[in-house]
Structure formats: structure tokens, C-alpha cells
């Protein structure tokens, strides 16, 4: 990674004239994001941040007009830098963008992230107030279609995702991980950047290493990023299946990091499968396990879905079940060699 730059900029805005704001590098790995890239970039370049800011896009080999759009945007604003990410994978793209960036504070965003105008300022203020190595906020899922609205409700519900504050909100404080994140470059250099063997779960794995080396990861509800959920059941199942697979890889790599929140979905899958098999072989009480789960999901959806349009509410039980079971099956079927470096060919 490049040495951090000492450049910063004072701003004559009300309440900020007496302080110097550190310069910030925003890094974004991008692949096939023609639908969202322009809005995402403009949200970053119009941040109400008094200090200097740059944006580095690491563009993967996209099948749509992403590269064309990125080049056009870079021509419109000198603060935007475009670099190539030949693999198209997120951790490689992040490391490439960080290496190409200049400044001592790194804000990580995604190509479909929609930042509020005060996001960077809130991140820097929280980092300076707490001394944390990484600060982050709420992954504010918002849907447009009835299915997306149901997914958004599930992703901000304890029934859907457990008690992670970056999903459900809560008080500011130290946490295991946050959504996206704003880092000190010194912390990223201390741990060697993102582990490129983690195609998914790289944020959790990175934050674990930061904490293991004495750093702090801090959550604040001031930082809120709009997230667009998957648009259909198949895409949602695929997302959670692979998330479950890679979360088990993190557990293998870092012993002792799996708690009940991560083990609940695979335990539920095993219990329901065992109950169904027992029921099929004539032990009728076995059906109480999958039946009890289904009833609990319906009741939970009835409570959690209040305020949703009816068309989204009726989809919520299926969304809950898809998230739980896909994550659990992914975790249980995670191959032992997943996440291991590919041996070099002789």
C-alpha cells in the first residue's frame, strides 16, 4: 500500500473553520454495476465533507457498460480515479484500490451503495472521537417491489439476521464487525490488507484480524447506508447459501469465532431434516420439529411484518425460511478446501 498522504484541507463552513479535516480516500470495487454506478458515484462526490476527498474505482471485467460509464465519470471530475481489477473479485479490487489511493483514511463502499450526504463526515468524526481503527453503521435495506420489501424487513429483523447491530440498529459501541467500514490506513497496513482467498465474508475476517492485533471496530447509528436487497427468491437463496459457506471458512480459519447466531441456521436444518426422516419412517412426533419451525416463522412474520403492504407481508414467511435454510445448508456443505490458496502449477 502507498504511504499515507499528509495533505488535508481546511473548510470555511459554519462550525468547521477552527479545525483541519483529514483528507479521505473512498474505494469502490465495481463489477456489472451500470444500473447503479452513476448514482453511487455522485452520492460520494457530493458529500458534505469539509476536507479533501478522492474516489478510486477498481473496475472488474464487466459484461455491461460499467467501464464506459466509469470512464465518462472520471472525465467529469478529477477526484475520480479508475484502476483495473482483472479478477473482478471484491477483496482483490479493494486491495488494488487501496494501493492506488493517497490518503490516511479509507472509506470502503460498494457499487450499489447509496450514501447519505453526511456519511464521510460522520465516519471521520466518530473515528476521531473513539480512536477506533474501523467505524461503520447501519446496512439500511430498502426494497421497491413487494418481494424486496419483504427481504428488507427480514434483513432488519432479529428473526431474520439475529442481533447484529449493523442490521438491526442499536446503541453506538464496540462490535465484532460493521457494514462496509471506514478504516485507518495504518490498521489496514498492520494486518496486510484484505485476505484475497475470502471471496465472501472478507469484511468479517478483516475486522477479526484488526481486533486480534489490538484495534477497535466501532458501530455508530449515525452512519447509515441504503442497501438494495436481492430482487427474487433464487438470488436471495444464492446469496445466503454462499454467505453460509464462507462464514464457515472464517470459523475454520479463526477458531472460536462461531457463536449461536452463526450456528442456529445449520442446527435448524439438521433438526428439521432429522424430524422429517423420523416422521417419514412412522415416528409421527418427528414432524413436530419442521412443523414447529414453520409455525414459528408464520407467527414471527405476523409480528415483524406490521406496517408492510399486504403484498409484502404475505411473502415474509417464505423470505425468512429461505434466508435461514439457505444459510444453514451452505454452512453444512462448505467444502474443507474452500478458501484455501490454489497450489501453483509446476
C-alpha contacts under 8 A as a table, 3 or more apart, distances in Angstrom:
res1	aa1	res2	aa2	distance
1	X	98	X	6.63
1	X	99	X	4.32
1	X	100	X	7.64
1	X	189	X	7.03
2	X	99	X	5.57
2	X	100	X	7.15
2	X	101	X	7.25
2	X	102	X	6.82
3	X	102	X	7.42
4	X	102	X	5.83
4	X	103	X	4.93
4	X	104	X	4.69
4	X	185	X	7.09
5	X	102	X	5.58
5	X	103	X	4.82
5	X	104	X	6.17
6	X	23	X	7.92
6	X	103	X	7.27
6	X	104	X	7.56
7	X	22	X	7.49
7	X	23	X	6.29
7	X	103	X	7.59
8	X	20	X	7.02
8	X	21	X	6.19
8	X	22	X	4.95
8	X	23	X	4.69
8	X	51	X	6.23
8	X	52	X	5.95
9	X	20	X	6.37
9	X	21	X	6.06
9	X	22	X	6.95
9	X	23	X	6.80
9	X	50	X	7.31
9	X	51	X	4.80
9	X	52	X	5.50
10	X	16	X	7.97
10	X	17	X	6.93
10	X	19	X	6.90
10	X	20	X	4.94
10	X	21	X	6.12
10	X	50	X	6.75
10	X	51	X	6.17
11	X	16	X	6.42
11	X	17	X	5.91
11	X	20	X	7.59
11	X	21	X	7.85
11	X	50	X	5.00
11	X	51	X	6.57
12	X	16	X	6.45
12	X	17	X	4.89
12	X	50	X	7.94
13	X	16	X	5.43
13	X	17	X	6.14
13	X	50	X	7.19
14	X	17	X	6.73
15	X	18	X	7.51
16	X	19	X	5.75
16	X	20	X	7.86
16	X	50	X	7.54
17	X	20	X	7.84
20	X	51	X	7.54
21	X	50	X	6.50
21	X	51	X	4.85
21	X	52	X	7.83
22	X	51	X	5.95
22	X	52	X	7.20
22	X	104	X	7.77
22	X	105	X	7.58
23	X	51	X	5.47
23	X	52	X	4.56
23	X	53	X	5.75
23	X	103	X	5.92
23	X	104	X	7.11
23	X	105	X	7.02
24	X	51	X	7.45
24	X	52	X	6.30
24	X	53	X	4.86
24	X	54	X	6.51
24	X	103	X	5.57
24	X	104	X	6.74
24	X	105	X	5.05
24	X	106	X	6.16
24	X	107	X	7.22
25	X	53	X	5.87
25	X	54	X	4.99
25	X	55	X	5.90
25	X	56	X	7.30
25	X	101	X	6.11
25	X	102	X	6.65
25	X	103	X	5.52
25	X	104	X	7.58
25	X	105	X	6.14
25	X	106	X	4.98
25	X	107	X	6.14
26	X	44	X	7.99
26	X	53	X	7.41
26	X	54	X	6.09
26	X	55	X	4.65
26	X	56	X	6.18
26	X	106	X	5.75
26	X	107	X	4.51
26	X	108	X	5.94
26	X	109	X	7.12
27	X	55	X	5.90
27	X	56	X	4.90
27	X	57	X	6.12
27	X	58	X	7.68
27	X	94	X	6.78
27	X	97	X	5.70
27	X	98	X	6.52
27	X	101	X	7.76
27	X	106	X	6.95
27	X	107	X	6.12
27	X	108	X	5.15
27	X	109	X	6.26
28	X	55	X	7.62
28	X	56	X	6.28
28	X	57	X	4.95
28	X	58	X	6.17
28	X	93	X	7.77
28	X	94	X	6.83
28	X	97	X	7.15
28	X	108	X	6.25
28	X	109	X	5.19
28	X	110	X	5.36
28	X	111	X	6.39
29	X	57	X	5.94
29	X	58	X	4.72
29	X	59	X	6.23
29	X	60	X	7.55
29	X	85	X	7.94
29	X	90	X	5.97
29	X	93	X	5.07
29	X	94	X	5.84
29	X	97	X	7.47
29	X	109	X	7.77
29	X	110	X	6.26
29	X	111	X	6.74
30	X	33	X	6.45
30	X	57	X	6.72
30	X	58	X	5.95
30	X	59	X	4.96
30	X	60	X	6.06
30	X	66	X	7.96
30	X	88	X	7.72
30	X	90	X	7.99
30	X	93	X	7.82
30	X	110	X	7.00
30	X	111	X	5.38
31	X	59	X	6.14
31	X	60	X	5.03
31	X	61	X	6.81
31	X	62	X	5.33
31	X	66	X	7.14
31	X	88	X	6.36
31	X	111	X	7.69
32	X	60	X	7.93
32	X	62	X	4.83
32	X	63	X	6.17
32	X	64	X	5.73
32	X	65	X	7.54
32	X	66	X	5.82
33	X	36	X	5.58
33	X	37	X	5.48
33	X	64	X	7.73
33	X	66	X	5.72
33	X	111	X	6.18
33	X	112	X	7.14
34	X	37	X	5.54
34	X	38	X	7.58
34	X	64	X	6.51
34	X	65	X	5.63
34	X	66	X	4.71
34	X	69	X	7.05
35	X	38	X	7.69
36	X	39	X	5.66
36	X	40	X	6.11
36	X	111	X	6.64
36	X	112	X	5.39
37	X	40	X	5.07
37	X	41	X	6.01
37	X	66	X	7.39
37	X	69	X	7.67
37	X	70	X	7.75
37	X	111	X	5.63
37	X	112	X	6.65
38	X	41	X	5.28
38	X	42	X	6.15
38	X	69	X	7.35
38	X	73	X	7.62
39	X	42	X	5.21
39	X	43	X	6.13
39	X	114	X	7.37
40	X	43	X	5.25
40	X	44	X	6.59
40	X	111	X	6.23
40	X	112	X	6.18
40	X	113	X	5.91
40	X	114	X	5.46
40	X	115	X	7.43
41	X	44	X	5.21
41	X	45	X	6.25
42	X	45	X	5.08
42	X	46	X	5.95
43	X	46	X	5.49
43	X	47	X	6.47
43	X	114	X	6.46
43	X	115	X	5.85
43	X	116	X	7.17
43	X	117	X	6.90
44	X	47	X	5.40
44	X	55	X	7.70
44	X	115	X	6.80
44	X	117	X	7.78
45	X	53	X	7.90
45	X	55	X	7.66
46	X	117	X	6.93
47	X	116	X	7.76
47	X	117	X	4.71
47	X	118	X	6.24
47	X	119	X	7.36
47	X	120	X	6.98
48	X	117	X	5.54
48	X	118	X	5.62
48	X	120	X	7.93
48	X	121	X	7.22
49	X	52	X	7.82
49	X	118	X	6.92
49	X	120	X	6.45
49	X	121	X	5.35
50	X	121	X	7.85
53	X	79	X	7.06
54	X	79	X	4.77
54	X	80	X	6.07
54	X	81	X	7.69
54	X	101	X	7.90
55	X	79	X	6.15
55	X	80	X	4.84
55	X	81	X	6.17
56	X	80	X	5.97
56	X	81	X	4.75
56	X	82	X	5.84
56	X	83	X	7.26
56	X	97	X	5.76
56	X	98	X	7.94
56	X	100	X	7.33
56	X	101	X	6.58
57	X	70	X	7.85
57	X	80	X	7.54
57	X	81	X	6.23
57	X	82	X	4.85
57	X	83	X	6.12
57	X	97	X	6.53
58	X	82	X	6.17
58	X	83	X	4.93
58	X	84	X	5.40
58	X	85	X	5.36
58	X	93	X	5.35
58	X	94	X	7.19
58	X	96	X	6.80
58	X	97	X	5.57
59	X	62	X	7.67
59	X	66	X	7.85
59	X	67	X	6.79
59	X	82	X	7.08
59	X	83	X	6.27
59	X	84	X	5.07
59	X	85	X	5.27
59	X	86	X	7.89
59	X	88	X	7.15
59	X	93	X	7.47
60	X	84	X	6.35
60	X	85	X	4.72
60	X	86	X	5.71
60	X	87	X	6.45
60	X	88	X	3.94
60	X	89	X	7.36
60	X	93	X	7.60
61	X	85	X	7.43
61	X	86	X	6.37
61	X	87	X	7.39
61	X	88	X	5.93
62	X	65	X	7.39
62	X	66	X	6.34
62	X	67	X	7.13
62	X	88	X	7.88
63	X	66	X	7.90
64	X	67	X	7.90
65	X	68	X	5.29
65	X	69	X	6.16
66	X	69	X	5.19
66	X	70	X	6.09
67	X	70	X	5.09
67	X	71	X	6.16
68	X	71	X	5.25
68	X	72	X	6.30
69	X	72	X	5.14
69	X	73	X	6.21
70	X	73	X	5.15
70	X	74	X	6.10
70	X	82	X	7.13
71	X	74	X	5.10
71	X	75	X	6.28
71	X	82	X	7.31
72	X	75	X	5.16
72	X	76	X	6.55
73	X	76	X	5.13
73	X	77	X	6.60
73	X	80	X	7.46
74	X	77	X	5.45
74	X	78	X	6.47
74	X	79	X	7.71
74	X	80	X	5.08
74	X	81	X	6.32
74	X	82	X	7.04
75	X	78	X	6.95
77	X	80	X	5.86
78	X	81	X	7.39
83	X	96	X	7.69
83	X	97	X	7.04
83	X	100	X	7.74
85	X	88	X	5.53
85	X	89	X	7.62
85	X	92	X	6.99
85	X	93	X	5.28
85	X	96	X	6.94
87	X	92	X	7.19
87	X	93	X	7.90
88	X	92	X	7.57
88	X	93	X	6.78
89	X	92	X	5.66
89	X	93	X	6.11
89	X	199	X	6.74
90	X	93	X	5.05
90	X	94	X	6.11
90	X	199	X	6.82
91	X	94	X	5.08
91	X	95	X	6.25
91	X	194	X	5.73
91	X	195	X	6.74
91	X	196	X	5.16
91	X	198	X	7.16
91	X	199	X	6.75
91	X	202	X	6.76
92	X	95	X	5.22
92	X	96	X	6.15
92	X	194	X	7.67
92	X	196	X	5.75
93	X	96	X	5.11
93	X	97	X	6.09
94	X	97	X	5.16
94	X	98	X	6.05
94	X	108	X	7.95
94	X	194	X	7.37
95	X	98	X	5.12
95	X	99	X	6.11
95	X	193	X	6.41
95	X	194	X	6.40
96	X	99	X	5.19
96	X	100	X	6.30
97	X	100	X	5.08
97	X	101	X	6.18
98	X	101	X	5.09
98	X	106	X	7.45
103	X	106	X	7.13
103	X	185	X	7.75
104	X	184	X	6.14
104	X	185	X	5.11
104	X	186	X	7.43
105	X	182	X	7.05
105	X	183	X	5.82
105	X	184	X	4.87
105	X	185	X	5.66
106	X	182	X	5.59
106	X	183	X	5.06
106	X	184	X	6.23
106	X	185	X	6.25
107	X	120	X	7.58
107	X	181	X	6.30
107	X	182	X	4.27
107	X	183	X	6.34
108	X	180	X	5.58
108	X	181	X	5.66
108	X	182	X	6.03
108	X	183	X	7.91
109	X	113	X	6.32
109	X	180	X	5.97
109	X	181	X	7.74
110	X	113	X	5.13
110	X	180	X	7.86
112	X	227	X	7.26
112	X	228	X	7.37
113	X	225	X	6.53
113	X	226	X	6.21
113	X	227	X	6.06
114	X	225	X	5.92
114	X	226	X	5.16
114	X	227	X	7.07
115	X	119	X	6.18
115	X	224	X	7.29
115	X	225	X	5.23
115	X	226	X	6.64
116	X	119	X	5.47
116	X	224	X	7.10
116	X	225	X	6.85
117	X	120	X	7.79
118	X	121	X	5.33
118	X	122	X	6.03
119	X	122	X	5.22
119	X	123	X	6.21
119	X	222	X	7.88
119	X	223	X	5.67
119	X	224	X	7.23
120	X	123	X	5.02
120	X	124	X	6.24
121	X	124	X	5.24
121	X	125	X	6.08
122	X	125	X	5.19
122	X	126	X	6.01
122	X	222	X	6.49
122	X	223	X	6.35
123	X	126	X	5.21
123	X	127	X	6.08
123	X	135	X	6.42
123	X	136	X	7.12
123	X	182	X	6.49
123	X	223	X	6.82
124	X	127	X	5.06
124	X	128	X	6.14
125	X	128	X	5.21
125	X	129	X	6.08
126	X	129	X	5.09
126	X	130	X	6.02
126	X	135	X	7.10
126	X	220	X	7.62
127	X	130	X	5.40
127	X	131	X	5.43
127	X	132	X	5.42
127	X	133	X	7.26
127	X	134	X	7.31
127	X	135	X	6.37
128	X	131	X	5.45
128	X	132	X	7.65
130	X	218	X	7.98
131	X	216	X	7.87
132	X	135	X	6.58
132	X	215	X	6.78
132	X	216	X	4.85
132	X	217	X	5.95
132	X	218	X	6.23
133	X	183	X	5.62
133	X	184	X	5.42
133	X	187	X	6.03
133	X	210	X	7.59
133	X	215	X	5.71
133	X	216	X	5.47
133	X	217	X	6.13
134	X	181	X	5.96
134	X	182	X	5.28
134	X	183	X	4.44
134	X	184	X	6.68
134	X	207	X	7.94
134	X	216	X	6.67
134	X	217	X	4.86
134	X	218	X	6.23
135	X	178	X	7.14
135	X	181	X	5.46
135	X	182	X	5.27
135	X	183	X	6.82
135	X	217	X	5.86
135	X	218	X	4.71
135	X	219	X	5.81
135	X	220	X	7.28
136	X	166	X	7.84
136	X	178	X	5.13
136	X	179	X	5.85
136	X	180	X	6.57
136	X	181	X	4.56
136	X	182	X	6.30
136	X	218	X	6.50
136	X	219	X	5.22
136	X	220	X	6.28
136	X	223	X	6.27
137	X	166	X	5.67
137	X	178	X	6.35
137	X	179	X	6.24
137	X	181	X	7.70
137	X	219	X	5.43
137	X	220	X	5.07
137	X	221	X	5.26
137	X	222	X	6.63
137	X	223	X	4.37
137	X	224	X	5.42
137	X	225	X	7.46
138	X	165	X	7.26
138	X	166	X	4.35
138	X	167	X	5.97
138	X	168	X	7.57
138	X	169	X	6.29
138	X	178	X	7.86
138	X	179	X	6.66
138	X	220	X	7.75
138	X	221	X	6.05
138	X	223	X	6.22
138	X	224	X	4.65
138	X	225	X	6.18
139	X	166	X	5.70
139	X	167	X	5.58
139	X	179	X	6.08
139	X	224	X	6.33
139	X	225	X	5.40
139	X	226	X	6.42
139	X	227	X	6.15
140	X	156	X	7.60
140	X	167	X	7.17
140	X	224	X	6.27
140	X	225	X	5.57
140	X	226	X	4.79
140	X	227	X	5.57
141	X	152	X	4.78
141	X	153	X	7.60
141	X	155	X	6.79
141	X	156	X	7.10
141	X	226	X	5.91
141	X	227	X	4.52
141	X	228	X	5.84
141	X	229	X	6.36
142	X	148	X	7.42
142	X	149	X	6.53
142	X	152	X	5.40
142	X	226	X	6.58
142	X	227	X	6.08
142	X	228	X	5.72
142	X	229	X	6.95
143	X	146	X	7.45
143	X	147	X	7.66
143	X	148	X	4.29
143	X	149	X	4.19
143	X	150	X	7.60
143	X	151	X	7.38
143	X	152	X	5.80
143	X	228	X	6.13
143	X	229	X	6.30
144	X	148	X	5.91
144	X	149	X	6.14
145	X	148	X	5.15
145	X	149	X	6.10
145	X	231	X	7.84
146	X	149	X	5.04
146	X	150	X	6.28
146	X	309	X	7.59
146	X	311	X	5.71
146	X	312	X	4.34
146	X	315	X	7.82
147	X	150	X	5.16
147	X	151	X	6.34
147	X	231	X	6.85
147	X	232	X	6.77
147	X	312	X	5.86
147	X	315	X	6.56
148	X	151	X	4.99
148	X	152	X	6.03
148	X	228	X	7.85
148	X	229	X	5.77
148	X	230	X	6.65
148	X	231	X	5.75
148	X	232	X	7.53
148	X	312	X	7.95
149	X	152	X	5.01
149	X	153	X	6.23
149	X	308	X	7.67
149	X	312	X	5.98
150	X	153	X	5.17
150	X	154	X	6.25
150	X	305	X	7.96
150	X	308	X	7.84
150	X	312	X	5.08
150	X	313	X	6.46
150	X	315	X	6.22
150	X	316	X	5.16
150	X	319	X	6.88
151	X	154	X	5.01
151	X	155	X	6.04
151	X	229	X	6.39
151	X	230	X	7.65
151	X	316	X	7.22
151	X	319	X	6.21
152	X	155	X	5.11
152	X	156	X	6.41
152	X	228	X	8.00
152	X	229	X	6.28
153	X	156	X	5.34
153	X	157	X	6.23
153	X	304	X	7.62
153	X	305	X	7.18
153	X	316	X	7.98
154	X	157	X	5.07
154	X	158	X	7.96
154	X	159	X	7.18
154	X	160	X	4.78
154	X	161	X	7.26
154	X	316	X	7.18
154	X	319	X	7.15
154	X	320	X	6.34
155	X	160	X	5.75
155	X	161	X	5.96
155	X	167	X	6.44
155	X	168	X	7.80
156	X	160	X	7.22
156	X	161	X	7.15
156	X	167	X	5.12
156	X	168	X	4.73
157	X	160	X	5.17
157	X	161	X	6.21
157	X	162	X	7.15
157	X	167	X	7.57
157	X	168	X	6.03
157	X	304	X	7.22
158	X	161	X	5.31
158	X	162	X	4.20
158	X	163	X	5.50
158	X	168	X	6.87
159	X	162	X	5.98
159	X	300	X	7.18
159	X	320	X	7.61
160	X	320	X	5.73
160	X	323	X	7.13
160	X	324	X	7.36
161	X	164	X	7.17
161	X	167	X	7.33
162	X	261	X	6.08
163	X	167	X	7.66
163	X	168	X	6.66
163	X	261	X	7.84
164	X	167	X	5.57
164	X	168	X	6.29
164	X	169	X	7.75
165	X	168	X	5.05
165	X	169	X	4.57
165	X	170	X	5.64
165	X	219	X	7.55
166	X	169	X	5.75
166	X	178	X	5.76
166	X	179	X	6.06
166	X	219	X	7.28
169	X	221	X	6.50
170	X	221	X	6.93
171	X	219	X	7.99
171	X	220	X	7.07
171	X	221	X	7.01
172	X	218	X	7.36
172	X	219	X	5.30
172	X	220	X	4.47
172	X	221	X	6.40
173	X	218	X	5.57
173	X	219	X	5.42
173	X	220	X	6.82
174	X	216	X	6.74
174	X	217	X	5.72
174	X	218	X	4.44
174	X	219	X	6.13
175	X	178	X	7.34
175	X	217	X	5.81
175	X	218	X	5.76
175	X	219	X	6.33
176	X	204	X	7.62
176	X	207	X	6.90
176	X	208	X	6.93
176	X	211	X	7.96
176	X	217	X	6.60
177	X	203	X	7.37
177	X	204	X	5.67
177	X	207	X	5.78
177	X	208	X	7.58
177	X	217	X	6.44
177	X	218	X	7.88
178	X	181	X	6.21
178	X	203	X	7.90
178	X	204	X	7.85
178	X	217	X	7.44
178	X	218	X	7.47
178	X	219	X	6.40
179	X	203	X	7.81
180	X	203	X	7.13
183	X	187	X	6.95
183	X	188	X	7.15
184	X	187	X	5.34
184	X	188	X	6.74
185	X	188	X	5.14
185	X	189	X	6.20
186	X	189	X	5.11
186	X	190	X	6.03
187	X	190	X	4.95
187	X	191	X	6.49
187	X	210	X	6.81
187	X	215	X	7.53
188	X	191	X	5.49
188	X	192	X	6.02
188	X	193	X	4.94
188	X	194	X	7.85
188	X	210	X	7.93
189	X	192	X	5.01
189	X	193	X	6.03
190	X	193	X	7.85
191	X	206	X	7.95
191	X	209	X	6.50
191	X	210	X	6.58
191	X	213	X	7.66
192	X	195	X	7.88
193	X	206	X	7.62
194	X	202	X	6.66
194	X	203	X	7.94
194	X	206	X	6.06
195	X	198	X	5.93
195	X	202	X	6.74
195	X	205	X	7.83
195	X	206	X	7.25
196	X	199	X	6.84
196	X	202	X	7.92
197	X	339	X	5.18
197	X	340	X	6.55
197	X	341	X	6.32
198	X	201	X	6.37
198	X	202	X	5.31
198	X	246	X	7.43
198	X	339	X	5.80
199	X	202	X	6.78
199	X	246	X	7.84
199	X	339	X	7.64
200	X	242	X	7.64
200	X	243	X	6.69
200	X	246	X	5.90
201	X	204	X	5.49
201	X	205	X	6.31
201	X	243	X	6.91
201	X	246	X	6.01
201	X	247	X	6.21
201	X	250	X	7.44
202	X	205	X	5.08
202	X	206	X	5.95
203	X	206	X	5.14
203	X	207	X	6.13
204	X	207	X	5.19
204	X	208	X	6.17
205	X	208	X	5.12
205	X	209	X	6.52
205	X	250	X	6.37
206	X	209	X	5.28
206	X	210	X	6.33
207	X	210	X	4.97
207	X	211	X	6.22
207	X	217	X	6.89
208	X	211	X	5.21
208	X	212	X	6.08
209	X	212	X	4.89
209	X	213	X	6.18
210	X	213	X	5.34
210	X	214	X	6.66
210	X	215	X	5.19
210	X	216	X	7.09
210	X	217	X	7.71
211	X	214	X	5.26
211	X	215	X	4.66
211	X	216	X	5.71
211	X	217	X	6.98
212	X	215	X	7.12
220	X	223	X	6.08
221	X	224	X	6.55
230	X	233	X	7.87
230	X	235	X	5.88
230	X	236	X	5.48
231	X	235	X	6.87
231	X	236	X	7.51
232	X	235	X	5.53
232	X	236	X	6.27
233	X	236	X	5.08
233	X	237	X	6.08
233	X	319	X	7.54
233	X	322	X	7.65
234	X	237	X	5.19
234	X	238	X	6.20
235	X	238	X	5.13
235	X	239	X	6.15
236	X	239	X	5.10
236	X	240	X	6.33
236	X	322	X	7.49
236	X	323	X	7.22
237	X	240	X	5.36
237	X	241	X	5.91
237	X	322	X	5.92
237	X	323	X	6.45
237	X	326	X	5.53
237	X	327	X	8.00
238	X	241	X	5.09
238	X	242	X	6.22
238	X	326	X	7.42
239	X	242	X	5.56
239	X	243	X	6.17
240	X	243	X	4.84
240	X	244	X	6.04
240	X	323	X	5.88
240	X	324	X	7.98
240	X	326	X	5.51
240	X	327	X	4.80
240	X	330	X	7.53
241	X	244	X	5.29
241	X	245	X	6.37
241	X	326	X	4.56
241	X	327	X	4.66
241	X	328	X	7.40
241	X	329	X	6.63
241	X	330	X	4.40
241	X	331	X	7.47
242	X	245	X	4.94
242	X	246	X	6.18
242	X	327	X	7.32
242	X	330	X	5.98
243	X	246	X	5.30
243	X	247	X	6.00
243	X	327	X	6.48
243	X	330	X	7.28
244	X	247	X	5.15
244	X	248	X	6.45
244	X	326	X	7.52
244	X	327	X	4.37
244	X	328	X	6.29
244	X	329	X	7.42
244	X	330	X	4.70
244	X	331	X	4.39
244	X	334	X	7.84
245	X	248	X	5.52
245	X	249	X	6.76
245	X	327	X	7.46
245	X	330	X	4.53
245	X	331	X	4.45
245	X	332	X	7.46
245	X	333	X	6.95
245	X	334	X	4.66
245	X	335	X	7.96
246	X	249	X	4.87
246	X	250	X	6.47
246	X	331	X	7.48
246	X	334	X	7.31
246	X	338	X	7.82
246	X	339	X	7.83
247	X	250	X	5.10
247	X	251	X	6.40
247	X	262	X	7.95
247	X	331	X	7.09
248	X	251	X	4.86
248	X	252	X	6.26
248	X	331	X	5.70
248	X	334	X	6.77
249	X	252	X	5.08
249	X	253	X	6.16
249	X	334	X	7.51
249	X	338	X	6.79
249	X	339	X	6.51
250	X	253	X	5.07
250	X	254	X	5.88
250	X	257	X	7.88
251	X	254	X	5.19
251	X	255	X	5.65
251	X	256	X	7.07
251	X	257	X	5.75
251	X	258	X	5.83
252	X	255	X	5.89
254	X	257	X	6.20
255	X	258	X	7.67
256	X	259	X	7.91
258	X	261	X	7.88
258	X	262	X	6.01
258	X	263	X	6.91
259	X	262	X	5.65
259	X	263	X	6.32
260	X	263	X	4.86
260	X	264	X	5.63
261	X	264	X	5.63
262	X	265	X	6.85
263	X	266	X	5.72
263	X	267	X	6.12
264	X	267	X	5.19
264	X	268	X	6.05
264	X	328	X	7.88
265	X	268	X	5.09
265	X	269	X	6.29
265	X	324	X	5.33
265	X	325	X	6.37
265	X	327	X	6.39
265	X	328	X	4.43
266	X	269	X	5.04
266	X	270	X	6.23
266	X	325	X	7.54
266	X	327	X	7.33
266	X	328	X	3.81
266	X	329	X	6.39
266	X	331	X	6.43
266	X	332	X	6.25
267	X	270	X	5.18
267	X	271	X	6.07
267	X	328	X	7.43
268	X	271	X	5.09
268	X	272	X	6.05
268	X	325	X	7.86
268	X	328	X	7.48
269	X	272	X	5.30
269	X	273	X	6.04
269	X	325	X	6.25
269	X	328	X	6.06
269	X	329	X	6.95
270	X	273	X	5.18
270	X	274	X	6.06
271	X	274	X	5.16
271	X	275	X	6.08
271	X	289	X	6.96
271	X	290	X	7.93
272	X	275	X	4.97
272	X	276	X	6.03
272	X	289	X	5.61
272	X	290	X	4.85
273	X	276	X	5.14
273	X	277	X	6.17
273	X	290	X	7.85
274	X	277	X	5.19
274	X	278	X	6.12
274	X	286	X	7.49
275	X	278	X	5.09
275	X	279	X	6.05
275	X	285	X	7.79
275	X	286	X	4.03
275	X	287	X	5.53
275	X	288	X	7.27
275	X	289	X	5.68
275	X	290	X	6.71
276	X	279	X	5.01
276	X	280	X	6.04
276	X	286	X	6.01
276	X	287	X	5.62
276	X	289	X	7.81
276	X	290	X	6.95
277	X	280	X	5.04
277	X	281	X	6.35
277	X	286	X	7.54
278	X	281	X	5.23
278	X	282	X	6.59
278	X	283	X	5.28
278	X	284	X	7.22
278	X	286	X	5.23
278	X	287	X	7.60
279	X	282	X	5.22
279	X	283	X	4.70
279	X	284	X	4.64
279	X	285	X	6.68
279	X	286	X	4.70
279	X	287	X	5.30
280	X	283	X	7.16
280	X	284	X	7.71
283	X	286	X	5.87
284	X	287	X	5.79
284	X	288	X	7.80
285	X	288	X	5.40
285	X	289	X	7.89
286	X	289	X	6.02
286	X	290	X	8.00
287	X	290	X	5.82
287	X	291	X	5.92
288	X	291	X	4.90
288	X	292	X	5.47
289	X	292	X	5.11
289	X	293	X	6.26
290	X	293	X	5.05
290	X	294	X	6.18
291	X	294	X	5.13
291	X	295	X	6.18
292	X	295	X	5.11
292	X	296	X	6.08
293	X	296	X	5.09
293	X	297	X	6.17
294	X	297	X	5.18
294	X	298	X	6.28
295	X	298	X	5.17
295	X	299	X	6.20
296	X	299	X	5.16
296	X	300	X	5.91
297	X	300	X	4.99
297	X	301	X	5.96
297	X	317	X	5.70
297	X	320	X	6.98
297	X	321	X	7.28
298	X	301	X	5.13
298	X	302	X	6.18
298	X	317	X	5.46
299	X	302	X	4.99
299	X	303	X	6.46
300	X	303	X	5.20
300	X	304	X	5.97
300	X	317	X	7.98
301	X	304	X	5.05
301	X	305	X	5.35
301	X	313	X	7.39
301	X	316	X	5.82
301	X	317	X	5.60
301	X	320	X	7.96
302	X	305	X	5.46
302	X	306	X	6.80
302	X	313	X	7.67
303	X	306	X	5.99
305	X	308	X	5.59
305	X	313	X	5.47
305	X	316	X	7.12
306	X	313	X	7.70
308	X	312	X	6.11
308	X	313	X	5.69
309	X	312	X	5.42
309	X	313	X	6.13
310	X	313	X	4.87
310	X	314	X	6.17
311	X	314	X	5.81
311	X	315	X	6.96
312	X	315	X	5.31
312	X	316	X	6.55
313	X	316	X	5.29
314	X	317	X	7.00
315	X	318	X	5.64
315	X	319	X	6.33
316	X	319	X	4.98
316	X	320	X	6.15
317	X	320	X	5.18
317	X	321	X	6.24
318	X	321	X	5.14
318	X	322	X	6.02
319	X	322	X	5.09
319	X	323	X	6.19
320	X	323	X	5.32
320	X	324	X	6.23
321	X	324	X	5.19
321	X	325	X	5.87
322	X	325	X	5.42
322	X	326	X	5.68
323	X	326	X	5.49
323	X	327	X	6.03
324	X	327	X	5.40
324	X	328	X	6.09
325	X	328	X	4.95
325	X	329	X	5.97
326	X	329	X	5.24
326	X	330	X	6.00
327	X	330	X	5.13
327	X	331	X	6.12
328	X	331	X	5.12
328	X	332	X	6.21
329	X	332	X	5.11
329	X	333	X	6.06
330	X	333	X	5.28
330	X	334	X	5.93
331	X	334	X	5.37
334	X	338	X	6.96
335	X	338	X	5.38
337	X	340	X	5.52
